[in-house]
């Protein structure tokens, strides 16, 4: 869509501004019974273009994106402002020559009631094409002043309660006012470059609008729109030590952010001084005589990375940086209570690796490709050998490696025209988003993952170990985790691949760890093993530290995660819960969070197992407890680590396994078959879900069809009905509960049921294969599932054998009991007979 304002022409000189992005959340985005629950708008700008997208985590929004082209204008950095009123959503776009307005219906006015029953809803952008964008009421030129040089370079905006809003030019000594229809106030550059505003912000307080400007002369100024006067001026260099010589330099890149606080209004000023940038946090204080001053809260020095953008909350500063290697770095800090000035690390999802590692056994150049079954052909001609090579390359490399790599590209990079990093405010919480050409969600990091991923400088005291309350044990945990990181650095890429291949091929994790350790010992050119040994000697209670870590990572639970839970009272609440976190965006976010957690913990368990094997080698040299602890390590902790490694590898594997697209007639036929077995209540995805640009994993399929309903029901049963939706708390619970539903040692069997109901037979066979050698839960149910796979593939004899093997476990496993209908009194006495009657 094009905006073309009369009288606007391209300015000479090719004015350019950097790309920008931002986001807005609705006031009731954290309210369950609201049409705007978990709903937000995000945008990005580039040159004369603005792209706006509305998204929801609860429902899929239709017609939810619009791209505007503002002819002959360049959008100012941060020039998009979204405001919410009772009846409308107003979007204001500021450019170097004009201001444009979109007045859209509020979501609550687009539906007859707050009750939303559809999985798909219309976005507020649905009817944007019907607006007369050329109408003068939707755009206005910024009038130029006599003798004024240049054009605006920054802006801020707010909605006034009056019909006519003034356009004003603010100066330090006076304020000159002109009426020019409607538009937001903006500060324009004066002839004196020292007064040029670099960053603007506005806040409505005490029936007045206060405009804050951080200027090129390093001064912060505050104007009252009602009084038309400059009420406050403060030199920000007064808060910067050793600022000698900076007063003569014009500020470039200074930034200003505001945030409400319990005691009023909090301001954060970033001074972009070369080699020593600084954040200064100030509190606005008013007196009885309507005078204002600034109280200094804290000054925080930045690291050597280049700041891209930052956001301010009532307690923290969240910032996005780029280091010398152009790697994105995200950090946050508590500006009031962090006396050490230590920034906290945020773990950014890494991009896909540029090179895909192919093991020696997968290399078609050396693989014995001329082998068919038990027959080995050694007299192939050169042409035949070339043909076999071609087939091997196509089948092994293309499908096993390249397809996965292409999938990762789609999964991690997304598709977007614009490419810029910005920190945005989160909805319903104080957590921000991080954006690079697409929307990413910031999720809380679990304590054990935080320990493994953090750098040593972030683990400076036992207070950073929330998984234990005992200081001494906390110190041991930190020491042990530092050893794990040394192990991780010492594991070569080739050995890491060999370890993963061993897990895939069902080889012993303990034996694989021994092989990796042998390689580490034989290639220890940097004395890493000696460094590990020295750190291990400082650990007083290694067994206790290991048990703490193993306990934190074990997702086994006695309770049935898939239980019915508490009956939710009220139709409206039940319907609202049925939509919660149900959109395609939420499905992707939740399941990728599970995938990332399992990837991290797979590496954690791998390194822990290798370290335990190294402990056995060191023996009494590092163990203060002697033989008893070595025996406990060998007979208890190592098997537990091995089992956890296999479990997390399984979860990582299925989180990355793509679901197959199944024709609807095949699903219907499968449902008829399940009806005979009285398993037709297993949820099935009845809408097409697989697209080229958005491949869906089997975990996403499971979350959509079965897991989400069980998870939301359990979460609701544990909290008050009127409690606000806190993103950080909600997403952590959802991720843990979904992982528990997938955990093979838990009694629930919903995941294999989902695969069977949705005809994912190849993936189901792979799942049963991976858990077969080591999982002792639902053994009979897995044999039954394998039989179903054989039956679907026309291998009746194999299916019969699996069904017979499953019969021995009928009385022991809940899924098989449900299959026999043994909840009925008559059938309960002969469950195995009922099983044979139904299955065979």
Buried (B, 14 or more C-beta within 10 A) or exposed (E): EEBEBEEBEEBEEEBEBEBBBBBBBBEBBBBBBBBBBBBBBBBBBBBBBBBBBBBBBBBBBEBBEBEBEBEBBBBBBBBBBBBBEEEBBBBBBBBBBBBBBBEBBBBBBBBEEBEBEEBEBBBBBBEBEEBEBEEEEBBBBBEEEEEEEBBBBBBBBBBBEEEEBBBBBBBBEEBEEEEBEBBBBBBBBBEEEEBBBBBBBBBEBEEEBBBBBBBBBBBBBBBBBEEBEBBBEBEBBEBBEEBEEBEEEEBEBBBBBBBEBEEEBBBBBBBBBEEBBBBBBBBBEBEEEEEBEBEEBBBBEBEEBBBBBBBBBEBBBBBBBBEEEEEBBBBBBBBBEBEEEBBBBBBBEEEBEEEEEBEEEBEBEEBEBBEEEEEEEEEEEEEEEEEBBEEBBEEBBEEEBEEBEEBBEBBEEBEBEBEBBBBBBBBBBBBBBBBBBBBBBBBBBBEBBBBBBBEEEBBEEBEBBEBBEBEEBBBBBBBBBBBBBBBBEBBEEEBBBBBBBBBEEBBBBBEBBBBBBEBBEEEBEEEBBEBBBEBBBEBBBBBBBBBBBBEBBBBBBEEBBBEEBEEBEEEBBEBBBBBBBBBBBBBBBBBBBBBBBBBBBBBBBBBBBBBBBBBBEBEEEBBEBEEEBBEBBBEBBBEBBBBBBBBBBBBBBBBBBBBBEBEEEEBEEBBEBBEEBEBBEBBBBEEEBBEEEBBBBBBBBBBBBBBBBBBBBBBBEEEEEEEBBBBBBBBBBBBBBBBBBBBBBBBBBBBBBBBBBBBBBBBBBBBBEBBEEBBEBBBBBBBBBBBBBBBBEEBEEBBBBBBBBBBEBBBEBBBBBBBBBBEEEEBBEBBBEBBBEBBE
